[in-house]
Amino acid sequence: MRTVMGTHAVLSSGVNAWKSLACAKSELRLDLTLACGQSFRWRETADGHWTGVMRGQVWTLTQTDNTLWYHVYKHKGRPVHKEVEPGEGGGSLNEKNKGQMKCERTVKKEEEKEAAAVNLQDETADEAVLRDYFHLNENLRAMYKKWGAADPHFKQIADIFTGVRLLRQDPTECLFSFICTSNNHISRIQGMVERLCQAKGNLLCQLDDTTYYDFPSLLALADNNTEACLRELGFGYRARFLQQSANQILDNHSPEWLQGLRSVPYAEARDALRALPGVGTKVADCVCLMSLDKVDAVPVDTHVWQIAKRDYKYAFANEPKSLTEKLHKDIGDFFRNLWGPYAGWAQSVLFCADLKKFQKMKETPCLKRAKKESDNLSLVTCKKPNIKTGKNGTVKPSKPKSASQKMGKAF
């Protein structure tokens, strides 16, 4: 396999190398969706440009108000045709040249037709991958409206945190990435997943100073040297879980088993995942929600527990000091009853809004005033903030106070 080498694509350099599809930012915000702890393969490689690995290919994504732009890095080699040397074969040199030129024109036309057909086929396939990965057939604005009508607190948050979508990830990548999330935070998990791919995945592409690798296969993860290799890379006890889970899937099931869990009920899929080493209820729920189409799965960790208590005044009878199976189920049921069938999607919006990296987005007078008045979860109408005008006519909005900061962790 030949490795693609080049530079990261930037939309401002020209749109010829880019493909696009209609998608408003209210339906998808790349900066929120790709950085909120669902996937750990995406990096912002230029202002508003996100590069990562998806379905075995390297992509750069960016967006304008109503358009999602994408560039896929592919190597397209042209067949090499033997040049006819003067004097080869029969006939005069002039006749040979004419015949050669005619042949080359015919070959070129055929190649152009073939390339056009391949490009159209690739574009159709790439768009299908993109639509599937981002669940673009789901009407997110309609869901936001429904959740906001049922939950005033959600409505306050959703007015700013629009376009947070659930990803439909590859189940193998999702499972083994989330095994790495135990007692961890997003930036460290990203580094671990990247090292895992470098150590066990196939080389795909080199752009500028960054090399991209595919996510490892189950066979690569089950290799006898996986645990020792990953321990040297700083995975600690998680190295054993990664190798053992891959071995258990291959020994007791098949490489297609994880994909097959998409067609079984949520509870069955969750229990099957929990039988794997290093997979607890929270990790199982993350995999169910983000790769197995279980939209009612609500991953609960201490972070979500705090959201339930702080923002919803959810009271627990004889509240335990740590998360238990019953507490996990009770919190999940509470949000499922509040938001309905797509509760996992709604929870991801609130989780995203509570991450430390996004707190500045909430520093608006309107939202701060709403937060003060939301103890009873009543719907709040925000007035326009007072705006001062300078002598030269410039606007001088009053400086908002800093929002409370929280540590950003993965789901």
C-alpha positions as CSV (number, residue, x, y, z in Angstrom):
1,M,0.0,0.0,0.0
2,R,1.4,3.4,-0.9
3,T,1.1,6.1,1.7
4,V,-0.4,9.4,0.9
5,M,1.9,12.3,1.8
6,G,0.9,15.9,1.7
7,T,-0.5,18.8,3.6
8,H,-3.7,19.3,5.5
9,A,-6.4,20.6,3.3
10,V,-7.8,24.1,4.0
11,L,-11.0,25.4,2.4
12,S,-9.6,28.9,1.8
13,S,-7.0,27.4,-0.6
14,G,-9.8,26.5,-3.1
15,V,-12.9,24.4,-3.1
16,N,-12.0,22.2,-6.1
17,A,-10.5,19.5,-3.9
18,W,-13.5,19.6,-1.5
19,K,-17.0,18.0,-1.6
20,S,-20.0,19.4,0.2
21,L,-23.5,18.7,1.4
22,A,-26.2,20.9,2.8
23,C,-26.1,20.9,6.6
24,A,-27.0,23.9,8.8
25,K,-24.9,24.5,12.0
26,S,-28.1,24.0,14.0
27,E,-28.0,20.4,12.8
28,L,-24.3,19.8,13.3
29,R,-21.6,21.8,15.1
30,L,-18.3,20.2,14.4
31,D,-16.4,22.0,17.2
32,L,-18.8,20.6,19.8
33,T,-19.6,17.2,18.4
34,L,-16.0,16.1,17.7
35,A,-14.5,17.5,20.9
36,C,-17.1,16.5,23.6
37,G,-15.6,13.0,24.4
38,Q,-17.5,10.8,22.0
39,S,-14.6,10.0,19.6
40,F,-10.9,10.5,20.3
41,R,-9.5,10.6,16.8
42,W,-10.3,14.2,15.7
43,R,-7.9,17.2,16.0
44,E,-8.4,20.8,14.9
45,T,-5.6,21.1,12.3
46,A,-6.5,24.7,11.1
47,D,-9.1,27.2,12.3
48,G,-12.4,25.4,12.1
49,H,-10.9,22.4,10.2
50,W,-11.0,19.0,11.9
51,T,-8.9,16.1,10.7
52,G,-9.3,12.5,11.8
53,V,-9.7,8.9,10.8
54,M,-13.2,7.6,9.9
55,R,-14.0,4.2,8.4
56,G,-10.4,3.5,7.3
57,Q,-9.8,6.9,5.6
58,V,-8.3,10.2,6.7
59,W,-10.8,13.2,6.4
60,T,-10.7,16.9,7.0
61,L,-14.0,18.5,7.8
62,T,-15.1,22.1,8.0
63,Q,-18.3,24.0,7.7
64,T,-19.9,27.3,6.8
65,D,-23.4,28.4,8.0
66,N,-25.4,25.9,5.9
67,T,-22.8,23.7,4.3
68,L,-20.6,20.8,5.6
69,W,-17.4,20.5,3.5
70,Y,-15.2,17.4,3.5
71,H,-11.9,16.3,1.9
72,V,-10.8,12.7,1.8
73,Y,-7.1,11.9,1.3
74,K,-6.8,9.2,-1.3
75,H,-4.0,7.9,-3.5
76,K,-5.0,7.6,-7.1
77,G,-2.3,6.1,-9.2
78,R,-2.4,6.3,-13.0
79,P,-1.4,3.2,-15.1
80,V,2.0,3.6,-16.8
81,H,2.0,3.0,-20.6
82,K,5.1,1.9,-22.4
83,E,6.3,4.5,-24.8
84,V,7.1,3.2,-28.4
85,E,10.6,3.9,-29.4
86,P,11.3,5.2,-32.9
87,G,12.2,2.3,-35.2
88,E,10.3,-0.4,-33.1
89,G,8.0,-2.6,-35.1
90,G,7.2,-2.3,-38.9
91,G,6.1,0.7,-40.9
92,S,7.6,4.2,-41.4
93,L,8.3,6.5,-38.4
94,N,5.5,8.9,-39.5
95,E,3.0,6.1,-39.6
96,K,4.2,4.8,-36.2
97,N,3.9,8.3,-34.6
98,K,0.4,8.8,-36.0
99,G,-0.6,5.4,-34.7
100,Q,0.9,6.0,-31.3
101,M,-0.8,9.4,-30.9
102,K,-4.1,7.9,-31.9
103,C,-3.6,5.1,-29.4
104,E,-2.6,7.5,-26.7
105,R,-5.7,9.7,-27.3
106,T,-8.0,6.7,-27.1
107,V,-6.3,5.5,-23.9
108,K,-6.5,9.0,-22.4
109,K,-10.2,9.3,-23.2
110,E,-10.9,5.9,-21.6
111,E,-8.9,6.8,-18.6
112,E,-10.8,10.1,-18.2
113,K,-14.1,8.3,-18.4
114,E,-12.9,5.7,-15.9
115,A,-11.6,8.4,-13.6
116,A,-14.9,10.3,-13.8
117,A,-16.9,7.2,-13.0
118,V,-14.6,6.3,-10.1
119,N,-14.7,9.9,-8.7
120,L,-18.5,9.9,-8.9
121,Q,-18.6,6.5,-7.2
122,D,-16.2,7.6,-4.5
123,E,-18.1,10.8,-3.9
124,T,-21.4,8.9,-3.5
125,A,-19.7,6.4,-1.1
126,D,-18.0,9.1,0.9
127,E,-21.2,11.1,1.4
128,A,-23.0,7.9,2.5
129,V,-20.2,7.3,5.1
130,L,-20.5,10.9,6.3
131,R,-24.3,10.8,6.6
132,D,-24.1,7.5,8.5
133,Y,-21.4,8.6,10.9
134,F,-23.2,11.8,11.9
135,H,-26.7,10.4,11.8
136,L,-27.6,13.2,9.3
137,N,-31.0,11.7,8.5
138,E,-32.1,12.5,12.0
139,N,-33.8,15.9,12.5
140,L,-31.9,17.3,15.4
141,R,-33.7,20.6,15.6
142,A,-37.0,18.8,16.0
143,M,-35.5,16.7,18.8
144,Y,-34.1,19.8,20.5
145,K,-37.6,21.4,20.4
146,K,-39.2,18.3,21.9
147,W,-36.7,18.1,24.7
148,G,-36.9,21.8,25.4
149,A,-40.7,21.6,25.7
150,A,-40.4,18.8,28.3
151,D,-37.4,20.3,30.2
152,P,-36.9,24.1,30.8
153,H,-33.3,23.5,31.9
154,F,-32.5,21.8,28.7
155,K,-34.0,24.7,26.7
156,Q,-31.8,27.2,28.4
157,I,-28.7,25.2,27.6
158,A,-29.8,24.3,24.0
159,D,-30.2,27.9,23.0
160,I,-26.4,28.1,23.0
161,F,-25.3,24.5,22.6
162,T,-27.0,23.8,19.3
163,G,-25.9,21.1,16.9
164,V,-24.5,18.5,19.3
165,R,-25.1,15.2,17.5
166,L,-24.4,11.6,18.4
167,L,-21.8,9.8,16.3
168,R,-22.4,6.3,14.9
169,Q,-18.9,4.9,15.4
170,D,-17.3,1.6,14.4
171,P,-18.2,-0.7,17.4
172,T,-14.6,-2.0,17.7
173,E,-13.1,1.4,17.8
174,C,-15.7,2.7,20.2
175,L,-15.4,-0.3,22.6
176,F,-11.7,-0.3,22.9
177,S,-11.4,3.5,23.1
178,F,-13.8,3.6,26.0
179,I,-12.0,0.8,27.8
180,C,-9.2,3.4,28.0
181,T,-11.5,6.0,29.7
182,S,-11.4,4.4,33.1
183,N,-10.3,7.1,35.7
184,N,-9.2,9.3,32.8
185,H,-9.9,12.7,31.1
186,I,-10.4,13.5,27.5
187,S,-7.0,14.9,26.5
188,R,-5.1,11.9,28.1
189,I,-7.5,9.5,26.5
190,Q,-6.8,11.1,23.1
191,G,-3.1,10.5,23.6
192,M,-3.6,6.9,24.6
193,V,-5.9,6.1,21.7
194,E,-3.4,7.7,19.3
195,R,-0.5,5.6,20.7
196,L,-2.7,2.5,20.4
197,C,-3.3,3.2,16.7
198,Q,0.4,3.9,16.1
199,A,1.4,0.7,17.8
200,K,-1.2,-1.7,16.3
201,G,-3.0,0.0,13.4
202,N,-2.1,0.3,9.7
203,L,-0.4,3.4,8.4
204,L,-2.8,5.4,6.3
205,C,-1.4,8.9,5.6
206,Q,1.2,11.5,6.5
207,L,0.1,15.1,6.3
208,D,2.6,17.8,7.3
209,D,4.3,16.5,10.5
210,T,1.4,14.2,11.5
211,T,1.1,10.5,10.6
212,Y,-2.4,8.9,10.7
213,Y,-3.1,5.3,11.4
214,D,-6.3,3.2,11.2
215,F,-7.8,1.8,14.4
216,P,-6.4,-1.7,15.1
217,S,-8.3,-4.8,14.2
218,L,-9.4,-7.3,16.8
219,L,-6.7,-9.7,15.6
220,A,-4.0,-7.0,16.2
221,L,-5.4,-6.2,19.6
222,A,-5.5,-9.9,20.6
223,D,-1.8,-10.4,19.7
224,N,0.3,-12.0,22.4
225,N,2.5,-8.9,22.8
226,T,-0.3,-6.4,23.1
227,E,-0.3,-6.1,26.9
228,A,3.4,-5.7,27.2
229,C,3.5,-3.2,24.4
230,L,0.8,-1.0,25.8
231,R,2.1,-1.1,29.3
232,E,5.3,0.4,27.9
233,L,3.2,3.1,26.3
234,G,1.6,4.1,29.6
235,F,-1.7,2.2,29.5
236,G,-1.2,0.6,32.9
237,Y,-3.9,-1.9,34.0
238,R,-6.0,-1.0,30.9
239,A,-3.4,-2.8,28.7
240,R,-4.6,-6.2,30.1
241,F,-8.2,-5.4,29.6
242,L,-7.7,-4.4,25.9
243,Q,-5.9,-7.7,25.1
244,Q,-8.2,-9.9,27.1
245,S,-11.4,-8.4,25.7
246,A,-10.1,-8.8,22.1
247,N,-9.2,-12.5,22.9
248,Q,-12.6,-13.1,24.5
249,I,-14.5,-11.8,21.5
250,L,-12.5,-13.9,19.1
251,D,-12.5,-17.0,21.2
252,N,-16.2,-17.0,22.2
253,H,-17.8,-15.1,19.3
254,S,-16.4,-13.8,16.0
255,P,-15.0,-10.6,14.5
256,E,-18.5,-9.6,13.4
257,W,-20.1,-10.1,16.8
258,L,-19.8,-6.5,18.0
259,Q,-21.5,-5.3,14.8
260,G,-24.3,-7.8,15.3
261,L,-25.2,-6.3,18.7
262,R,-26.8,-3.4,16.7
263,S,-29.7,-5.7,16.0
264,V,-30.4,-7.0,19.6
265,P,-32.3,-5.1,22.4
266,Y,-30.5,-2.5,24.4
267,A,-30.5,-4.6,27.7
268,E,-29.1,-7.6,25.9
269,A,-26.4,-5.7,24.2
270,R,-25.4,-3.9,27.4
271,D,-25.2,-7.2,29.4
272,A,-23.1,-8.8,26.6
273,L,-20.6,-6.0,26.7
274,R,-20.4,-6.1,30.5
275,A,-19.2,-9.7,30.3
276,L,-15.9,-8.4,28.7
277,P,-12.9,-7.5,30.9
278,G,-12.7,-3.8,31.8
279,V,-16.2,-3.1,30.7
280,G,-18.5,-1.7,33.4
281,T,-22.0,-0.3,33.1
282,K,-20.9,3.2,32.1
283,V,-18.6,2.0,29.3
284,A,-21.2,-0.5,28.1
285,D,-23.8,2.3,27.9
286,C,-21.3,4.5,26.0
287,V,-20.7,1.8,23.4
288,C,-24.4,1.1,23.1
289,L,-25.3,4.7,22.6
290,M,-22.4,5.8,20.3
291,S,-22.0,2.7,18.1
292,L,-24.8,0.2,18.6
293,D,-27.9,2.5,17.9
294,K,-29.3,2.2,21.4
295,V,-30.6,5.8,21.6
296,D,-32.2,5.3,25.0
297,A,-28.9,4.4,26.7
298,V,-27.9,7.0,29.2
299,P,-24.2,6.7,30.3
300,V,-24.0,7.6,34.0
301,D,-20.8,8.5,35.8
302,T,-20.0,10.8,38.7
303,H,-20.2,13.7,36.3
304,V,-23.7,12.9,35.2
305,W,-24.7,12.1,38.8
306,Q,-23.7,15.7,39.7
307,I,-25.8,17.1,36.8
308,A,-28.8,15.2,38.1
309,K,-28.4,16.6,41.6
310,R,-27.3,20.1,40.8
311,D,-29.5,21.0,37.8
312,Y,-32.5,18.8,38.4
313,K,-32.6,18.6,42.2
314,Y,-32.9,14.9,41.9
315,A,-33.2,13.5,45.4
316,F,-31.8,10.0,46.2
317,A,-33.2,7.9,49.1
318,N,-30.3,6.9,51.3
319,E,-27.9,8.2,48.7
320,P,-24.7,6.0,48.5
321,K,-21.2,7.5,48.5
322,S,-20.4,5.9,45.1
323,L,-22.3,4.9,42.0
324,T,-24.2,1.6,42.3
325,E,-26.1,-0.5,39.8
326,K,-29.4,0.7,41.3
327,L,-28.3,4.4,41.2
328,H,-27.1,4.0,37.6
329,K,-30.5,2.6,36.6
330,D,-32.5,5.2,38.6
331,I,-30.7,8.1,37.1
332,G,-31.0,6.6,33.6
333,D,-34.8,6.0,34.1
334,F,-35.2,9.6,35.4
335,F,-33.8,11.0,32.2
336,R,-35.5,8.5,30.0
337,N,-38.9,9.5,31.6
338,L,-38.0,13.2,31.2
339,W,-36.7,13.2,27.6
340,G,-38.3,10.1,26.0
341,P,-36.8,7.5,23.5
342,Y,-33.8,9.6,22.5
343,A,-32.7,10.3,26.1
344,G,-29.1,9.4,25.3
345,W,-28.9,12.1,22.7
346,A,-30.3,14.7,25.0
347,Q,-27.9,13.7,27.8
348,S,-25.0,14.2,25.5
349,V,-26.0,17.9,25.0
350,L,-25.9,18.6,28.7
351,F,-22.7,16.6,29.2
352,C,-21.1,18.7,26.4
353,A,-22.3,22.0,27.9
354,D,-20.8,21.1,31.3
355,L,-17.3,20.4,30.0
356,K,-14.6,22.9,31.2
357,K,-13.4,23.7,27.7
358,F,-16.9,25.0,26.7
359,Q,-17.7,27.1,29.8
360,K,-16.9,30.4,28.1
361,M,-19.8,29.8,25.8
362,K,-22.2,30.1,28.8
363,E,-20.8,33.5,29.9
364,T,-23.7,35.6,28.6
365,P,-25.9,37.8,30.8
366,C,-29.0,36.1,29.5
367,L,-27.9,32.6,30.4
368,K,-26.5,33.7,33.7
369,R,-29.7,35.3,34.7
370,A,-31.7,32.2,33.6
371,K,-29.4,30.0,35.7
372,K,-30.1,32.0,38.9
373,E,-33.9,31.6,38.3
374,S,-33.9,27.9,37.3
375,D,-34.1,26.2,40.7
376,N,-37.7,25.4,40.2
377,L,-37.0,24.6,36.5
378,S,-39.4,27.3,35.4
379,L,-39.2,28.6,31.9
380,V,-37.2,31.9,31.9
381,T,-37.5,34.7,29.4
382,C,-34.3,36.7,29.1
383,K,-34.2,40.4,28.6
384,K,-31.7,42.1,26.5
385,P,-28.6,43.2,28.5
386,N,-27.9,46.8,29.0
387,I,-25.3,48.0,26.5
388,K,-23.2,51.2,26.9
389,T,-22.2,53.3,24.0
390,G,-18.9,55.2,23.9
391,K,-18.3,58.7,22.6
392,N,-17.3,57.4,19.2
393,G,-20.4,55.2,18.9
394,T,-18.6,51.9,19.7
395,V,-20.5,49.3,21.7
396,K,-19.2,48.6,25.2
397,P,-21.1,45.6,26.7
398,S,-20.6,45.0,30.4
399,K,-18.0,42.3,31.1
400,P,-19.7,39.1,32.3
401,K,-18.5,37.3,35.4
402,S,-16.5,34.0,35.0
403,A,-18.6,30.8,34.9
404,S,-17.9,28.0,37.3
405,Q,-15.2,25.6,36.0
406,K,-15.5,21.9,35.9
407,M,-12.9,19.2,34.9
408,G,-13.7,17.8,31.4
409,K,-14.0,14.0,31.4
410,A,-15.2,11.5,28.8
411,F,-18.7,10.1,29.0
